Amino acid sequence: MISKRAHNDYAKVYIEQDILHFIYLPIENLSLDMAKKLVRLRISVQNNKSYPVLCDLREVIQADKSAMDYLAKEGSELATAVALLVRYPLSAFTADFYLQTSLPAVPTRLFEDPLKAKAFLSNFPKRH
């Protein structure tokens, strides 16, 4: 059951079974300004609770380095872990570059299979 949801021009967010689902809409190049708006959107649904985050990047082609750095640090606020759902090769390349250069503040891994991503996130439960 979906407990809370929100959306903007760049993504839709909802909480289901104690996992925060963050689904990016088609974005050719993710900028720092977009990243800041996306973090505000995610935090708006969390009610000061930390969740594991399933982040679906399959519609993002590339991202500015400044946006990736912001998402790795400030974007990890109220996240217990992040599973990045990617589609090879486009979003996978961008996400892999993000992991190697931006050093996320919480455990973060890449997945092509949503079920494996959810299994990973089950090790990092919601915190109040």
C-alpha angles and dihedrals in degrees: 000000000000110000103186136359142184138169144187136179092291108039150358123230133194140159118233127167092350093304121112109224114207113186118186117214117222108304123172095193123009110216131198091253090054091047091055091050090048094052091050089051093051094047090049091068098042100073091212092303124125116233138179105253127221102199113193107205097165093115096048114096100186142340136213115253090239090055091050092049091049092049091047093055115019090023090063092064110126092007122121092190138341130225111195111210109207141175116223126269109006107039091027092061093049093045093047090051088050092053094048099045108027101045102213117231094231133044106289131179139172123241137176092190117068092206092056089047091054091047089055092049092051087074090064109054129196115276127207 
